[in-house]
Amino acid sequence: MAGGNLFLHGEAASLNAAATASGHRGLGAQSALIAARARAAAEAGCRWLFAETGKPAPGQQNPSLNNLRRAGLVPLYERRNWVWRAAS
């Protein structure tokens, strides 16, 4: 069980979110969803496909980043992640 969304805007498409149930990970669902959404974007006339995911901690892996790279996406830049914390 897995799902993901695709946001289309003109010639740009964004792979905004995806998730795979823990018991179904490692079976290729995320890679299949990336491929299906990339095809849908191309069929819609998009020229650009974007995604974002977290930078892995030193010595760690990020499976989502690995899947995006295997699909042919390349990192363009890193950005700071902001964390909201409730006032004490």
C-alpha positions in Angstrom: 0.0 0.0 0.0 1.5 3.3 -1.2 0.4 6.6 -2.5 1.7 9.8 -3.9 0.5 13.0 -5.5 1.5 15.0 -8.5 0.9 18.8 -8.8 0.8 20.2 -12.3 1.2 23.8 -13.2 1.9 24.8 -16.8 5.1 23.1 -17.9 6.1 22.2 -14.3 5.2 19.3 -12.2 6.0 18.5 -8.6 6.2 15.2 -6.8 4.8 16.7 -3.5 4.4 13.7 -1.3 4.5 10.0 -1.2 4.2 7.3 1.5 4.4 3.6 1.7 3.0 1.6 4.6 5.8 0.2 6.7 4.9 -3.4 5.9 5.2 -2.8 2.2 8.5 -0.9 2.0 11.4 -2.2 0.0 9.1 -3.7 -2.7 9.5 -1.0 -5.3 6.2 0.9 -4.7 7.8 4.3 -4.3 9.9 3.8 -7.5 6.8 2.7 -9.4 4.9 5.8 -8.1 7.7 8.1 -9.2 7.7 6.6 -12.7 4.0 6.7 -13.0 3.8 10.4 -11.9 6.7 11.3 -14.2 4.9 9.7 -17.2 1.7 11.5 -16.2 3.6 14.8 -16.1 5.1 14.2 -19.5 1.7 13.3 -21.0 0.3 16.6 -19.6 3.0 18.5 -21.4 5.3 19.2 -18.5 9.0 19.9 -19.2 10.1 20.1 -15.6 9.7 17.7 -12.8 10.6 18.7 -9.2 10.7 16.9 -5.9 12.2 17.6 -2.5 13.3 15.3 0.3 15.4 15.6 3.4 19.2 15.5 3.4 20.4 12.4 5.2 22.4 12.8 8.4 26.1 12.0 8.1 26.5 8.3 7.8 22.8 7.7 7.1 20.8 7.0 4.0 17.5 8.5 2.7 15.6 5.9 0.7 13.4 8.6 -0.8 16.5 10.5 -2.1 17.9 7.3 -3.4 14.7 6.4 -5.3 14.5 9.9 -6.8 18.2 9.6 -8.0 17.6 6.2 -9.5 14.6 7.7 -11.4 16.9 10.2 -13.0 16.3 13.3 -10.8 19.4 15.1 -9.7 19.9 17.3 -6.6 20.1 21.0 -7.5 20.6 22.6 -4.1 20.2 22.1 -0.4 17.9 24.3 1.7 17.5 24.8 5.4 14.6 23.0 7.1 12.8 25.1 9.6 11.2 23.5 12.7 8.4 25.1 14.6 8.3 24.6 18.3 5.4 25.7 20.6 6.3 28.5 23.0 6.9 27.3 26.5 
